[in-house]
């Protein structure tokens, strides 16, 4: 479930609020999700992307284990 981002604009300062909103959207992965939904991906492409994400996650976990073990 995606929660709504809430950015408070103080003293009509639009630029910092916009920057904070973009940063929050980037962190939540909204830009990546919008980009993914723009075009149709073949099932083989989806599978490859999912496998690549799993490899990246596994490598990151291994690095964390190595770092904590030392």
PDB file of N, CA, C and O in Angstrom, chain B, residues numbered from 101:
ATOM      1  N   UNK B 101       0.837  -1.180   0.000  1.00  0.00           N
ATOM      2  CA  UNK B 101       0.000   0.000   0.000  1.00  0.00           C
ATOM      3  C   UNK B 101       0.878   1.238   0.000  1.00  0.00           C
ATOM      4  O   UNK B 101       1.801   1.361   0.806  1.00  0.00           O
ATOM      5  N   UNK B 102       0.590   2.130  -0.889  1.00  0.00           N
ATOM      6  CA  UNK B 102       1.353   3.373  -0.979  1.00  0.00           C
ATOM      7  C   UNK B 102       0.607   4.457  -0.210  1.00  0.00           C
ATOM      8  O   UNK B 102      -0.581   4.686  -0.436  1.00  0.00           O
ATOM      9  N   UNK B 103       1.308   5.113   0.688  1.00  0.00           N
ATOM     10  CA  UNK B 103       0.691   6.200   1.432  1.00  0.00           C
ATOM     11  C   UNK B 103       0.967   7.507   0.703  1.00  0.00           C
ATOM     12  O   UNK B 103       1.956   7.630  -0.020  1.00  0.00           O
ATOM     13  N   UNK B 104       0.103   8.460   0.896  1.00  0.00           N
ATOM     14  CA  UNK B 104       0.248   9.751   0.243  1.00  0.00           C
ATOM     15  C   UNK B 104       1.395  10.526   0.879  1.00  0.00           C
ATOM     16  O   UNK B 104       1.547  10.551   2.100  1.00  0.00           O
ATOM     17  N   UNK B 105       2.199  11.159   0.025  1.00  0.00           N
ATOM     18  CA  UNK B 105       3.293  11.994   0.514  1.00  0.00           C
ATOM     19  C   UNK B 105       2.714  13.330   0.963  1.00  0.00           C
ATOM     20  O   UNK B 105       1.834  13.888   0.308  1.00  0.00           O
ATOM     21  N   UNK B 106       3.202  13.824   2.056  1.00  0.00           N
ATOM     22  CA  UNK B 106       2.699  15.082   2.586  1.00  0.00           C
ATOM     23  C   UNK B 106       3.870  16.019   2.802  1.00  0.00           C
ATOM     24  O   UNK B 106       4.748  15.750   3.622  1.00  0.00           O
ATOM     25  N   UNK B 107       3.882  17.116   2.068  1.00  0.00           N
ATOM     26  CA  UNK B 107       4.932  18.126   2.179  1.00  0.00           C
ATOM     27  C   UNK B 107       4.264  19.439   2.583  1.00  0.00           C
ATOM     28  O   UNK B 107       3.306  19.880   1.948  1.00  0.00           O
ATOM     29  N   UNK B 108       4.769  20.043   3.624  1.00  0.00           N
ATOM     30  CA  UNK B 108       4.192  21.297   4.115  1.00  0.00           C
ATOM     31  C   UNK B 108       4.977  22.470   3.547  1.00  0.00           C
ATOM     32  O   UNK B 108       6.202  22.527   3.655  1.00  0.00           O
ATOM     33  N   UNK B 109       4.255  23.403   2.944  1.00  0.00           N
ATOM     34  CA  UNK B 109       4.868  24.599   2.379  1.00  0.00           C
ATOM     35  C   UNK B 109       4.835  25.691   3.446  1.00  0.00           C
ATOM     36  O   UNK B 109       3.772  26.055   3.948  1.00  0.00           O
ATOM     37  N   UNK B 110       6.014  26.204   3.782  1.00  0.00           N
ATOM     38  CA  UNK B 110       6.130  27.217   4.824  1.00  0.00           C
ATOM     39  C   UNK B 110       6.462  28.562   4.183  1.00  0.00           C
ATOM     40  O   UNK B 110       7.365  28.647   3.351  1.00  0.00           O
ATOM     41  N   UNK B 111       5.750  29.591   4.559  1.00  0.00           N
ATOM     42  CA  UNK B 111       5.982  30.961   4.084  1.00  0.00           C
ATOM     43  C   UNK B 111       6.054  31.045   2.564  1.00  0.00           C
ATOM     44  O   UNK B 111       6.865  31.790   2.014  1.00  0.00           O
ATOM     45  N   UNK B 112       5.201  30.275   1.887  1.00  0.00           N
ATOM     46  CA  UNK B 112       5.109  30.329   0.421  1.00  0.00           C
ATOM     47  C   UNK B 112       6.431  29.958  -0.266  1.00  0.00           C
ATOM     48  O   UNK B 112       6.704  30.421  -1.373  1.00  0.00           O
ATOM     49  N   UNK B 113       7.237  29.136   0.379  1.00  0.00           N
ATOM     50  CA  UNK B 113       8.507  28.679  -0.184  1.00  0.00           C
ATOM     51  C   UNK B 113       8.246  27.442  -1.044  1.00  0.00           C
ATOM     52  O   UNK B 113       8.308  26.314  -0.555  1.00  0.00           O
ATOM     53  N   UNK B 114       7.953  27.663  -2.322  1.00  0.00           N
ATOM     54  CA  UNK B 114       7.566  26.591  -3.230  1.00  0.00           C
ATOM     55  C   UNK B 114       8.765  25.728  -3.638  1.00  0.00           C
ATOM     56  O   UNK B 114       8.656  24.502  -3.662  1.00  0.00           O
ATOM     57  N   UNK B 115       9.886  26.336  -3.954  1.00  0.00           N
ATOM     58  CA  UNK B 115      11.051  25.597  -4.458  1.00  0.00           C
ATOM     59  C   UNK B 115      11.553  24.537  -3.471  1.00  0.00           C
ATOM     60  O   UNK B 115      11.731  23.384  -3.864  1.00  0.00           O
ATOM     61  N   UNK B 116      11.788  24.895  -2.197  1.00  0.00           N
ATOM     62  CA  UNK B 116      12.242  23.856  -1.256  1.00  0.00           C
ATOM     63  C   UNK B 116      11.193  22.749  -1.059  1.00  0.00           C
ATOM     64  O   UNK B 116      11.539  21.580  -0.891  1.00  0.00           O
ATOM     65  N   UNK B 117       9.912  23.135  -1.082  1.00  0.00           N
ATOM     66  CA  UNK B 117       8.844  22.143  -0.920  1.00  0.00           C
ATOM     67  C   UNK B 117       8.818  21.194  -2.114  1.00  0.00           C
ATOM     68  O   UNK B 117       8.631  19.989  -1.946  1.00  0.00           O
ATOM     69  N   UNK B 118       9.004  21.727  -3.311  1.00  0.00           N
ATOM     70  CA  UNK B 118       9.027  20.904  -4.511  1.00  0.00           C
ATOM     71  C   UNK B 118      10.227  19.960  -4.497  1.00  0.00           C
ATOM     72  O   UNK B 118      10.119  18.796  -4.883  1.00  0.00           O
ATOM     73  N   UNK B 119      11.352  20.469  -4.055  1.00  0.00           N
ATOM     74  CA  UNK B 119      12.558  19.649  -3.953  1.00  0.00           C
ATOM     75  C   UNK B 119      12.341  18.507  -2.958  1.00  0.00           C
ATOM     76  O   UNK B 119      12.738  17.369  -3.212  1.00  0.00           O
ATOM     77  N   UNK B 120      11.710  18.820  -1.826  1.00  0.00           N
ATOM     78  CA  UNK B 120      11.427  17.799  -0.812  1.00  0.00           C
ATOM     79  C   UNK B 120      10.445  16.762  -1.357  1.00  0.00           C
ATOM     80  O   UNK B 120      10.589  15.569  -1.086  1.00  0.00           O
ATOM     81  N   UNK B 121       9.446  17.212  -2.125  1.00  0.00           N
ATOM     82  CA  UNK B 121       8.470  16.297  -2.705  1.00  0.00           C
ATOM     83  C   UNK B 121       9.133  15.345  -3.696  1.00  0.00           C
ATOM     84  O   UNK B 121       8.871  14.143  -3.679  1.00  0.00           O
ATOM     85  N   UNK B 122       9.989  15.884  -4.555  1.00  0.00           N
ATOM     86  CA  UNK B 122      10.694  15.048  -5.529  1.00  0.00           C
ATOM     87  C   UNK B 122      11.584  14.033  -4.826  1.00  0.00           C
ATOM     88  O   UNK B 122      11.659  12.876  -5.239  1.00  0.00           O
ATOM     89  N   UNK B 123      12.259  14.462  -3.765  1.00  0.00           N
ATOM     90  CA  UNK B 123      13.130  13.565  -3.009  1.00  0.00           C
ATOM     91  C   UNK B 123      12.317  12.439  -2.376  1.00  0.00           C
ATOM     92  O   UNK B 123      12.737  11.282  -2.386  1.00  0.00           O
ATOM     93  N   UNK B 124      11.151  12.783  -1.824  1.00  0.00           N
ATOM     94  CA  UNK B 124      10.281  11.786  -1.206  1.00  0.00           C
ATOM     95  C   UNK B 124       9.754  10.795  -2.248  1.00  0.00           C
ATOM     96  O   UNK B 124       9.696   9.592  -1.994  1.00  0.00           O
ATOM     97  N   UNK B 125       9.371  11.306  -3.415  1.00  0.00           N
ATOM     98  CA  UNK B 125       8.872  10.450  -4.490  1.00  0.00           C
ATOM     99  C   UNK B 125       9.973   9.515  -4.986  1.00  0.00           C
ATOM    100  O   UNK B 125       9.710   8.349  -5.279  1.00  0.00           O
ATOM    101  N   UNK B 126      11.194  10.018  -5.081  1.00  0.00           N
ATOM    102  CA  UNK B 126      12.330   9.191  -5.494  1.00  0.00           C
ATOM    103  C   UNK B 126      12.570   8.077  -4.492  1.00  0.00           C
ATOM    104  O   UNK B 126      12.808   6.929  -4.868  1.00  0.00           O
ATOM    105  N   UNK B 127      12.505   8.426  -3.207  1.00  0.00           N
ATOM    106  CA  UNK B 127      12.733   7.450  -2.148  1.00  0.00           C
ATOM    107  C   UNK B 127      11.651   6.376  -2.150  1.00  0.00           C
ATOM    108  O   UNK B 127      11.942   5.205  -1.907  1.00  0.00           O
ATOM    109  N   UNK B 128      10.414   6.761  -2.421  1.00  0.00           N
ATOM    110  CA  UNK B 128       9.290   5.825  -2.439  1.00  0.00           C
ATOM    111  C   UNK B 128       9.256   4.971  -3.703  1.00  0.00           C
ATOM    112  O   UNK B 128       8.526   3.982  -3.767  1.00  0.00           O
ATOM    113  N   UNK B 129      10.047   5.352  -4.710  1.00  0.00           N
ATOM    114  CA  UNK B 129      10.088   4.572  -5.938  1.00  0.00           C
ATOM    115  C   UNK B 129       8.984   4.912  -6.917  1.00  0.00           C
ATOM    116  O   UNK B 129       8.706   4.133  -7.828  1.00  0.00           O
ATOM    117  N   UNK B 130       8.351   6.060  -6.745  1.00  0.00           N
ATOM    118  CA  UNK B 130       7.249   6.439  -7.629  1.00  0.00           C
ATOM    119  C   UNK B 130       7.712   6.728  -9.054  1.00  0.00           C
ATOM    120  O   UNK B 130       7.028   6.360 -10.009  1.00  0.00           O
ATOM    121  N   UNK B 131       8.845   7.371  -9.208  1.00  0.00           N
ATOM    122  CA  UNK B 131       9.338   7.685 -10.554  1.00  0.00           C
ATOM    123  C   UNK B 131       9.645   6.398 -11.307  1.00  0.00           C
ATOM    124  O   UNK B 131       9.341   6.279 -12.494  1.00  0.00           O
ATOM    125  N   UNK B 132      10.240   5.447 -10.622  1.00  0.00           N
ATOM    126  CA  UNK B 132      10.568   4.164 -11.238  1.00  0.00           C
ATOM    127  C   UNK B 132       9.290   3.423 -11.633  1.00  0.00           C
ATOM    128  O   UNK B 132       9.226   2.809 -12.698  1.00  0.00           O
ATOM    129  N   UNK B 133       8.283   3.485 -10.774  1.00  0.00           N
ATOM    130  CA  UNK B 133       7.006   2.826 -11.061  1.00  0.00           C
ATOM    131  C   UNK B 133       6.315   3.465 -12.264  1.00  0.00           C
ATOM    132  O   UNK B 133       5.774   2.761 -13.117  1.00  0.00           O
ATOM    133  N   UNK B 134       6.332   4.789 -12.334  1.00  0.00           N
ATOM    134  CA  UNK B 134       5.715   5.480 -13.480  1.00  0.00           C
ATOM    135  C   UNK B 134       6.435   5.121 -14.772  1.00  0.00           C
ATOM    136  O   UNK B 134       5.797   4.884 -15.799  1.00  0.00           O
ATOM    137  N   UNK B 135       7.743   5.080 -14.722  1.00  0.00           N
ATOM    138  CA  UNK B 135       8.522   4.733 -15.904  1.00  0.00           C
ATOM    139  C   UNK B 135       8.217   3.303 -16.345  1.00  0.00           C
ATOM    140  O   UNK B 135       8.124   3.022 -17.539  1.00  0.00           O
ATOM    141  N   UNK B 136       8.064   2.410 -15.383  1.00  0.00           N
ATOM    142  CA  UNK B 136       7.775   1.012 -15.693  1.00  0.00           C
ATOM    143  C   UNK B 136       6.404   0.862 -16.351  1.00  0.00           C
ATOM    144  O   UNK B 136       6.226   0.003 -17.215  1.00  0.00           O
ATOM    145  N   UNK B 137       5.447   1.674 -15.959  1.00  0.00           N
ATOM    146  CA  UNK B 137       4.084   1.556 -16.473  1.00  0.00           C
ATOM    147  C   UNK B 137       3.874   2.238 -17.821  1.00  0.00           C
ATOM    148  O   UNK B 137       2.820   2.065 -18.433  1.00  0.00           O
ATOM    149  N   UNK B 138       4.840   3.002 -18.294  1.00  0.00           N
ATOM    150  CA  UNK B 138       4.679   3.723 -19.558  1.00  0.00           C
ATOM    151  C   UNK B 138       4.533   2.769 -20.732  1.00  0.00           C
ATOM    152  O   UNK B 138       3.701   2.997 -21.609  1.00  0.00           O
ATOM    153  N   UNK B 139       5.316   1.718 -20.764  1.00  0.00           N
ATOM    154  CA  UNK B 139       5.317   0.817 -21.906  1.00  0.00           C
ATOM    155  C   UNK B 139       5.090  -0.616 -21.448  1.00  0.00           C
ATOM    156  O   UNK B 139       5.324  -0.956 -20.288  1.00  0.00           O
ATOM    157  N   UNK B 140       4.634  -1.443 -22.367  1.00  0.00           N
ATOM    158  CA  UNK B 140       4.403  -2.860 -22.087  1.00  0.00           C
ATOM    159  C   UNK B 140       5.732  -3.599 -22.079  1.00  0.00           C
ATOM    160  O   UNK B 140       6.573  -3.393 -22.953  1.00  0.00           O
ATOM    161  N   UNK B 141       5.913  -4.456 -21.093  1.00  0.00           N
ATOM    162  CA  UNK B 141       7.093  -5.306 -21.019  1.00  0.00           C
ATOM    163  C   UNK B 141       6.681  -6.735 -21.318  1.00  0.00           C
ATOM    164  O   UNK B 141       5.696  -7.235 -20.776  1.00  0.00           O
ATOM    165  N   UNK B 142       7.435  -7.382 -22.176  1.00  0.00           N
ATOM    166  CA  UNK B 142       7.165  -8.780 -22.464  1.00  0.00           C
ATOM    167  C   UNK B 142       7.440  -9.592 -21.206  1.00  0.00           C
ATOM    168  O   UNK B 142       8.242  -9.185 -20.365  1.00  0.00           O
ATOM    169  N   UNK B 143       6.778 -10.738 -21.072  1.00  0.00           N
ATOM    170  CA  UNK B 143       7.011 -11.573 -19.892  1.00  0.00           C
ATOM    171  C   UNK B 143       8.480 -11.963 -19.709  1.00  0.00           C
ATOM    172  O   UNK B 143       8.955 -12.071 -18.578  1.00  0.00           O
ATOM    173  N   UNK B 144       9.201 -12.174 -20.813  1.00  0.00           N
ATOM    174  CA  UNK B 144      10.616 -12.543 -20.693  1.00  0.00           C
ATOM    175  C   UNK B 144      11.424 -11.384 -20.111  1.00  0.00           C
ATOM    176  O   UNK B 144      12.354 -11.606 -19.335  1.00  0.00           O
ATOM    177  N   UNK B 145      11.080 -10.164 -20.474  1.00  0.00           N
ATOM    178  CA  UNK B 145      11.777  -8.989 -19.952  1.00  0.00           C
ATOM    179  C   UNK B 145      11.472  -8.827 -18.462  1.00  0.00           C
ATOM    180  O   UNK B 145      12.361  -8.521 -17.668  1.00  0.00           O
ATOM    181  N   UNK B 146      10.210  -9.036 -18.093  1.00  0.00           N
ATOM    182  CA  UNK B 146       9.830  -8.955 -16.681  1.00  0.00           C
ATOM    183  C   UNK B 146      10.607  -9.976 -15.860  1.00  0.00           C
ATOM    184  O   UNK B 146      11.101  -9.668 -14.775  1.00  0.00           O
ATOM    185  N   UNK B 147      10.710 -11.198 -16.387  1.00  0.00           N
ATOM    186  CA  UNK B 147      11.412 -12.270 -15.693  1.00  0.00           C
ATOM    187  C   UNK B 147      12.882 -11.910 -15.498  1.00  0.00           C
ATOM    188  O   UNK B 147      13.437 -12.095 -14.416  1.00  0.00           O
ATOM    189  N   UNK B 148      13.507 -11.392 -16.558  1.00  0.00           N
ATOM    190  CA  UNK B 148      14.923 -11.016 -16.461  1.00  0.00           C
ATOM    191  C   UNK B 148      15.121  -9.901 -15.445  1.00  0.00           C
ATOM    192  O   UNK B 148      16.081  -9.926 -14.675  1.00  0.00           O
ATOM    193  N   UNK B 149      14.223  -8.926 -15.437  1.00  0.00           N
ATOM    194  CA  UNK B 149      14.336  -7.816 -14.488  1.00  0.00           C
ATOM    195  C   UNK B 149      14.179  -8.336 -13.062  1.00  0.00           C
ATOM    196  O   UNK B 149      14.908  -7.922 -12.161  1.00  0.00           O
ATOM    197  N   UNK B 150      13.223  -9.247 -12.863  1.00  0.00           N
ATOM    198  CA  UNK B 150      12.997  -9.808 -11.532  1.00  0.00           C
ATOM    199  C   UNK B 150      14.214 -10.600 -11.067  1.00  0.00           C
ATOM    200  O   UNK B 150      14.608 -10.506  -9.904  1.00  0.00           O
ATOM    201  N   UNK B 151      14.815 -11.383 -11.970  1.00  0.00           N
ATOM    202  CA  UNK B 151      16.005 -12.155 -11.620  1.00  0.00           C
ATOM    203  C   UNK B 151      17.176 -11.235 -11.285  1.00  0.00           C
ATOM    204  O   UNK B 151      17.924 -11.502 -10.346  1.00  0.00           O
ATOM    205  N   UNK B 152      17.338 -10.153 -12.047  1.00  0.00           N
ATOM    206  CA  UNK B 152      18.420  -9.205 -11.792  1.00  0.00           C
ATOM    207  C   UNK B 152      18.234  -8.542 -10.430  1.00  0.00           C
ATOM    208  O   UNK B 152      19.200  -8.344  -9.694  1.00  0.00           O
ATOM    209  N   UNK B 153      16.988  -8.200 -10.097  1.00  0.00           N
ATOM    210  CA  UNK B 153      16.714  -7.589  -8.795  1.00  0.00           C
ATOM    211  C   UNK B 153      17.025  -8.567  -7.668  1.00  0.00           C
ATOM    212  O   UNK B 153      17.550  -8.177  -6.625  1.00  0.00           O
ATOM    213  N   UNK B 154      16.698  -9.841  -7.883  1.00  0.00           N
ATOM    214  CA  UNK B 154      16.984 -10.856  -6.861  1.00  0.00           C
ATOM    215  C   UNK B 154      18.490 -11.015  -6.671  1.00  0.00           C
ATOM    216  O   UNK B 154      18.963 -11.133  -5.540  1.00  0.00           O
ATOM    217  N   UNK B 155      19.255 -11.020  -7.785  1.00  0.00           N
ATOM    218  CA  UNK B 155      20.720 -11.116  -7.681  1.00  0.00           C
ATOM    219  C   UNK B 155      21.282  -9.925  -6.919  1.00  0.00           C
ATOM    220  O   UNK B 155      22.152 -10.084  -6.063  1.00  0.00           O
ATOM    221  N   UNK B 156      20.785  -8.735  -7.229  1.00  0.00           N
ATOM    222  CA  UNK B 156      21.264  -7.528  -6.562  1.00  0.00           C
ATOM    223  C   UNK B 156      20.960  -7.582  -5.066  1.00  0.00           C
ATOM    224  O   UNK B 156      21.801  -7.226  -4.240  1.00  0.00           O
ATOM    225  N   UNK B 157      19.757  -8.029  -4.729  1.00  0.00           N
ATOM    226  CA  UNK B 157      19.365  -8.135  -3.326  1.00  0.00           C
ATOM    227  C   UNK B 157      20.232  -9.152  -2.597  1.00  0.00           C
ATOM    228  O   UNK B 157      20.646  -8.923  -1.460  1.00  0.00           O
ATOM    229  N   UNK B 158      20.508 -10.283  -3.256  1.00  0.00           N
ATOM    230  CA  UNK B 158      21.334 -11.335  -2.653  1.00  0.00           C
ATOM    231  C   UNK B 158      22.763 -10.845  -2.425  1.00  0.00           C
ATOM    232  O   UNK B 158      23.343 -11.096  -1.369  1.00  0.00           O
ATOM    233  N   UNK B 159      23.339 -10.140  -3.422  1.00  0.00           N
ATOM    234  CA  UNK B 159      24.699  -9.598  -3.269  1.00  0.00           C
ATOM    235  C   UNK B 159      24.758  -8.595  -2.131  1.00  0.00           C
ATOM    236  O   UNK B 159      25.717  -8.581  -1.359  1.00  0.00           O
ATOM    237  N   UNK B 160      23.732  -7.753  -2.024  1.00  0.00           N
ATOM    238  CA  UNK B 160      23.690  -6.752  -0.964  1.00  0.00           C
ATOM    239  C   UNK B 160      23.636  -7.434   0.405  1.00  0.00           C
ATOM    240  O   UNK B 160      24.303  -7.002   1.345  1.00  0.00           O
ATOM    241  N   UNK B 161      22.842  -8.497   0.511  1.00  0.00           N
ATOM    242  CA  UNK B 161      22.742  -9.243   1.772  1.00  0.00           C
ATOM    243  C   UNK B 161      24.076  -9.898   2.113  1.00  0.00           C
ATOM    244  O   UNK B 161      24.477  -9.915   3.277  1.00  0.00           O
ATOM    245  N   UNK B 162      24.767 -10.438   1.106  1.00  0.00           N
ATOM    246  CA  UNK B 162      26.073 -11.062   1.350  1.00  0.00           C
ATOM    247  C   UNK B 162      27.094 -10.038   1.832  1.00  0.00           C
ATOM    248  O   UNK B 162      27.888 -10.322   2.728  1.00  0.00           O
ATOM    249  N   UNK B 163      27.072  -8.853   1.238  1.00  0.00           N
ATOM    250  CA  UNK B 163      27.983  -7.792   1.685  1.00  0.00           C
ATOM    251  C   UNK B 163      27.699  -7.422   3.134  1.00  0.00           C
ATOM    252  O   UNK B 163      28.618  -7.196   3.921  1.00  0.00           O
ATOM    253  N   UNK B 164      26.412  -7.364   3.476  1.00  0.00           N
ATOM    254  CA  UNK B 164      26.028  -7.020   4.851  1.00  0.00           C
ATOM    255  C   UNK B 164      26.522  -8.090   5.811  1.00  0.00           C
ATOM    256  O   UNK B 164      27.016  -7.761   6.890  1.00  0.00           O
ATOM    257  N   UNK B 165      26.401  -9.372   5.445  1.00  0.00           N
ATOM    258  CA  UNK B 165      26.862 -10.470   6.292  1.00  0.00           C
ATOM    259  C   UNK B 165      28.376 -10.407   6.453  1.00  0.00           C
ATOM    260  O   UNK B 165      28.889 -10.586   7.557  1.00  0.00           O
ATOM    261  N   UNK B 166      29.104 -10.150   5.345  1.00  0.00           N
ATOM    262  CA  UNK B 166      30.563 -10.042   5.418  1.00  0.00           C
ATOM    263  C   UNK B 166      30.980  -8.921   6.352  1.00  0.00           C
ATOM    264  O   UNK B 166      31.873  -9.090   7.182  1.00  0.00           O
ATOM    265  N   UNK B 167      30.326  -7.773   6.211  1.00  0.00           N
ATOM    266  CA  UNK B 167      30.680  -6.602   7.004  1.00  0.00           C
ATOM    267  C   UNK B 167      30.396  -6.841   8.490  1.00  0.00           C
ATOM    268  O   UNK B 167      31.187  -6.449   9.348  1.00  0.00           O
ATOM    269  N   UNK B 168      29.273  -7.481   8.787  1.00  0.00           N
ATOM    270  CA  UNK B 168      28.914  -7.737  10.189  1.00  0.00           C
ATOM    271  C   UNK B 168      29.789  -8.817  10.805  1.00  0.00           C
ATOM    272  O   UNK B 168      30.005  -8.826  12.017  1.00  0.00           O
ATOM    273  N   UNK B 169      30.296  -9.730   9.978  1.00  0.00           N
ATOM    274  CA  UNK B 169      31.129 -10.822  10.484  1.00  0.00           C
ATOM    275  C   UNK B 169      32.514 -10.382  10.876  1.00  0.00           C
ATOM    276  O   UNK B 169      33.174 -11.052  11.670  1.00  0.00           O
ATOM    277  N   UNK B 170      32.968  -9.276  10.341  1.00  0.00           N
ATOM    278  CA  UNK B 170      34.349  -8.816  10.628  1.00  0.00           C
ATOM    279  C   UNK B 170      34.433  -8.067  11.925  1.00  0.00           C
ATOM    280  O   UNK B 170      35.513  -7.617  12.309  1.00  0.00           O
TER     281      UNK B 170
END
